[in-house]
Amino acid sequence: MAAKMKYMLYSGEVEGDDVFISGLFQWRNAFQKFGRGGELSVRIDKDAMEEFDIVHVNYTPANPTYITSLRNELGKSDTKLIVNVDYAINMWNTLNPHVMKQQLDNADLVFHVESNGAERLSRLLGKNVPTMPHPVDIDSLKAFRKNERFPLVTCQYHRYFDTWCEYYYGLDILRKKNGQYEEYMDTTFPNIDVVLMNHSAGGLKGSRKGDLFTKVQERVGYAEYIIQQANALINIDITHDYTYGRGVVDCAALGVPTIGSRTIEAQRRIWPMLAVEPGNDADLRYKTYMLLTNDALRDELKLEGEKVCEYYSLESSYIRMIEEVERL
């Protein structure tokens, strides 16, 4: 049984339903449900902070000195100051490594949400940096599952890399109406809708993408996105960055099998057989064909995803963090 601890995230309040707020803020929910409580606060006051067992800071270029400010106020304390680095590693060109090391050295515990970043930080700091993905409210997401699905393939847009062509060129199988496209294919898919999800302004504007997909879905509130995503038969998530993969976890909780980049850690954990190299159009075509033509395989992967995604639940995440804090 994990110890009951009290947690504070150094942050102002956020709007939105607790189920759908971003993973960073789900730590508060995990401690509210399984610990002695979780709060968001921007107070820098030793007495106030020492009401908590853990004070957590999200390190970004916009707030590089928060850690030092909190450490100077806390001094030596039983309250543990823990920090995660916010950005995925392909964006670390915006982080000065000397400043980052100086700041992170003030923390009692540093973690990262995926293993490549954790390994980099371990080398930078000269100590072990554990991998701890942010929590996902798996139990609540499961309530949005659909028994009946539409003939719909969803493609997740990543605005930093303007990821549309990875889907367009990889999924031309779904646009071809006549004859075989590859020697292994004996089926065409004239009734499948291919929707580019969560689009926002990128290199190729949305109005010009409209003739490349059945629909270009602009960014909506996360609750509305989950309702739409639950209708999909399969999902595809291609990014060139190394991420922990909340979108893949969401789809697993919803029972939507996902083909995704090998760079997404949740993809490698939940559906390794559906992992692809970004830009490998032939592999993406093959895996898409395989899922759309094999109902039994799709159902098997759906059940596997629903099981493995529990790794990211509020309770599992809480236990992991407590275990790391107790090692200090």
ABEGO torsion letter per residue (X at the ends): XBBBBBBBBBBBBBBEBAAABBAAAAAAAAAAAABAEBBBBABBBAAAAAABABBBBBBBAABAAAAAAAAAAAEBBABBBBBBBABBAAAAAABBAAAAAAAAAABABBBBABAAAAAAAAAAAGBBBBBBBBBBBAAAAAAABBABBBBBBBBBBBAAAGBAAAAAAAAAAAABABEBABAABABBBAABBBBBBGBBBBABBAAAAAAABABBBBBBBAAAAAAAAAABABBBBBBABBBAGAAAAAAAAAGBBBBBBAABAAAAAABAAABBBBGBAAAAAAAAAAAAABAAAAAAAAAAAAAAAAAABAAAAAAAAAAAAAAX
